[in-house]
Amino acid sequence: MTKAEIRKIYKDKRKALTVEQCEKFNKKIHDLVFSRLAIHRYSPIHLFLPILRNNEPNTHLIINTLRKDFAPDLYISKSLENGELVHVKYEVSTILETNAWGIEEPKDLTESLSSEAFFEKYKTEDILIFVPLLAFDKKGNRVGYGKGYYDKFLQFATQDTTIVGLSIFEPVELIEDTDAFDIKINFCVTPERVWQL
């Protein structure tokens, strides 16, 4: 299937989930993140904040455990009109605002980093990036919402960067129309297992 076909199918599958299903799946994903990934190795950890109305995996659960038990440098992003992301350290005191797509983003960009500057700052560290997706395949390709923000961000990733997708659903066999600009993920956590890709 193509990205467009997959995007439509998985948006519809997400919409069909009940609140109870989402809560169950999110708990399973959270538990697998902390039981199967070597979280203690990483600082910084970069996460996305979920569009809850779209039934995205609830990363707030993961963030709460990271703050309680690990205390890494946590980062989140803000999307700019030029198609780029900037990155802000996510503290308990960080003020968020909701953008047009329903994504919570940091309001204050005074100390934000460009994508290139983020990876430069942590070039000697093991970096963990959690990325949003609608679907993924068994070769590590992902389908997002089609804006390309994360591919532009991840083009600067260091060799010590681990990219992890979070998915409510298991992989499709193959995304047919990938291209050279698509950045692959290393792992994907679903409610059933952690896929090493």
C-alpha positions as CSV (number, residue, x, y, z in Angstrom):
1,M,0.0,0.0,0.0
2,T,1.0,3.6,-0.5
3,K,1.4,6.2,2.2
4,A,-1.9,7.9,1.2
5,E,-3.8,4.6,1.4
6,I,-2.2,3.7,4.7
7,R,-2.8,7.2,6.1
8,K,-6.5,7.0,5.4
9,I,-6.9,3.5,6.7
10,Y,-5.1,4.1,10.0
11,K,-6.7,7.5,10.7
12,D,-10.1,5.6,10.4
13,K,-8.9,2.8,12.6
14,R,-7.7,5.3,15.2
15,K,-11.1,7.1,15.2
16,A,-12.9,3.8,15.8
17,L,-11.1,3.1,19.1
18,T,-13.0,3.5,22.3
19,V,-11.7,5.4,25.3
20,E,-11.3,2.1,27.2
21,Q,-9.3,0.6,24.3
22,C,-7.0,3.6,24.2
23,E,-6.4,3.4,27.9
24,K,-5.5,-0.3,27.7
25,F,-3.2,0.1,24.7
26,N,-1.5,3.2,26.2
27,K,-0.8,1.3,29.5
28,K,0.7,-1.6,27.5
29,I,2.9,0.7,25.4
30,H,4.1,2.5,28.5
31,D,5.0,-0.7,30.3
32,L,6.9,-2.1,27.3
33,V,8.9,1.2,26.9
34,F,10.2,0.8,30.4
35,S,10.7,-3.0,30.4
36,R,12.3,-3.5,27.0
37,L,14.2,-0.3,26.2
38,A,17.4,0.7,28.1
39,I,15.9,4.1,29.1
40,H,18.6,4.7,31.7
41,R,21.2,5.1,28.9
42,Y,19.7,8.2,27.5
43,S,19.8,11.8,28.2
44,P,18.4,13.7,26.4
45,I,15.0,12.1,25.6
46,H,12.9,13.9,23.0
47,L,9.2,13.2,22.9
48,F,6.1,14.3,21.0
49,L,3.0,15.4,22.9
50,P,-0.1,13.5,21.7
51,I,-3.1,14.7,19.8
52,L,-5.5,13.0,22.2
53,R,-8.5,13.8,20.0
54,N,-6.9,11.6,17.3
55,N,-6.2,8.8,19.7
56,E,-2.4,9.1,19.4
57,P,-0.3,7.1,21.9
58,N,-0.4,9.0,25.2
59,T,3.2,10.1,25.9
60,H,2.2,11.9,29.0
61,L,2.3,8.5,30.8
62,I,5.8,8.0,29.6
63,I,6.8,11.6,30.6
64,N,5.4,11.2,34.1
65,T,7.5,8.0,34.7
66,L,10.6,9.6,33.2
67,R,10.3,12.5,35.5
68,K,9.6,10.4,38.5
69,D,12.2,7.6,38.0
70,F,14.9,8.8,35.6
71,A,15.2,12.6,35.4
72,P,16.8,13.0,31.9
73,D,16.8,16.2,29.9
74,L,13.3,16.1,28.3
75,Y,12.6,17.9,25.0
76,I,9.5,18.7,23.0
77,S,9.1,20.5,19.7
78,K,7.2,23.4,18.2
79,S,6.4,23.4,14.5
80,L,7.2,26.5,12.5
81,E,5.5,27.8,9.4
82,N,8.6,27.1,7.3
83,G,8.2,23.3,7.9
84,E,11.0,23.1,10.5
85,L,10.8,22.1,14.2
86,V,12.5,23.9,17.1
87,H,13.1,22.2,20.3
88,V,12.6,23.3,23.9
89,K,13.6,21.6,27.2
90,Y,10.3,20.4,28.8
91,E,10.2,21.3,32.4
92,V,7.2,21.0,34.8
93,S,6.9,24.7,34.6
94,T,6.9,24.9,30.8
95,I,3.8,26.7,29.5
96,L,2.0,25.0,26.6
97,E,-0.4,26.2,24.0
98,T,-2.4,24.2,21.5
99,N,-1.8,24.7,17.8
100,A,-4.3,24.4,14.9
101,W,-3.7,20.6,14.7
102,G,-4.5,20.1,18.4
103,I,-0.8,19.6,19.4
104,E,0.3,21.1,22.7
105,E,3.5,23.1,22.1
106,P,5.8,25.2,24.2
107,K,4.8,28.9,24.2
108,D,8.2,30.4,25.1
109,L,10.8,29.8,22.5
110,T,13.5,32.0,24.1
111,E,15.9,29.1,24.6
112,S,14.8,26.9,21.7
113,L,17.2,25.0,19.6
114,S,17.1,24.4,15.9
115,S,17.2,20.7,14.8
116,E,20.9,21.0,13.9
117,A,21.7,22.8,17.1
118,F,19.9,20.2,19.2
119,F,22.0,17.3,17.9
120,E,25.2,19.4,18.0
121,K,24.5,20.2,21.7
122,Y,24.2,16.5,22.5
123,K,26.7,15.1,20.0
124,T,28.6,13.1,22.7
125,E,25.5,11.7,24.3
126,D,23.2,8.8,23.6
127,I,20.0,10.4,22.4
128,L,16.5,8.9,22.4
129,I,13.8,10.3,20.1
130,F,10.2,9.1,20.3
131,V,8.4,9.9,17.0
132,P,4.7,10.1,16.2
133,L,3.3,7.9,13.4
134,L,0.1,6.6,11.9
135,A,1.6,3.3,10.7
136,F,5.0,1.6,10.1
137,D,6.3,-1.3,8.2
138,K,8.6,-4.2,9.0
139,K,11.6,-2.4,7.3
140,G,11.4,0.6,9.7
141,N,9.6,3.0,7.4
142,R,6.9,5.2,9.0
143,V,3.8,7.0,7.8
144,G,3.1,10.3,9.6
145,Y,0.7,13.1,8.8
146,G,2.6,14.0,5.6
147,K,4.1,17.3,6.6
148,G,7.7,16.0,6.8
149,Y,8.6,17.8,10.1
150,Y,10.3,14.8,11.7
151,D,12.2,13.8,8.6
152,K,13.7,17.3,8.4
153,F,14.6,17.1,12.2
154,L,16.1,13.6,12.1
155,Q,18.3,14.3,9.0
156,F,20.8,15.8,11.6
157,A,20.7,12.8,13.9
158,T,24.0,11.5,15.3
159,Q,25.2,7.9,15.1
160,D,24.3,7.6,18.8
161,T,20.7,8.5,18.2
162,T,18.0,5.9,18.7
163,I,14.6,6.6,17.0
164,V,11.6,4.9,18.5
165,G,8.1,5.0,17.1
166,L,5.0,4.4,19.2
167,S,2.1,2.7,17.5
168,I,-1.4,1.5,18.6
169,F,-1.3,-1.0,15.7
170,E,1.1,-3.7,14.5
171,P,3.1,-3.1,11.3
172,V,2.0,-3.3,7.7
173,E,4.1,-5.5,5.6
174,L,5.5,-2.8,3.3
175,I,5.0,0.9,2.6
176,E,5.5,1.0,-1.2
177,D,6.3,4.7,-1.9
178,T,9.2,5.5,0.5
179,D,11.9,7.9,-0.8
180,A,15.4,9.0,0.1
181,F,14.2,11.7,2.5
182,D,12.3,9.3,4.7
183,I,14.2,8.6,7.9
184,K,13.7,5.0,9.3
185,I,13.0,4.2,12.9
186,N,15.1,1.8,14.9
187,F,12.3,0.4,17.1
188,C,8.6,0.6,17.3
189,V,6.6,-0.1,20.5
190,T,3.1,-1.4,20.1
191,P,0.8,-2.8,22.7
192,E,2.0,-6.3,21.9
193,R,5.7,-6.0,21.5
194,V,8.8,-4.0,20.7
195,W,9.8,-4.3,17.1
196,Q,13.5,-4.0,16.3
197,L,13.6,-2.7,12.7
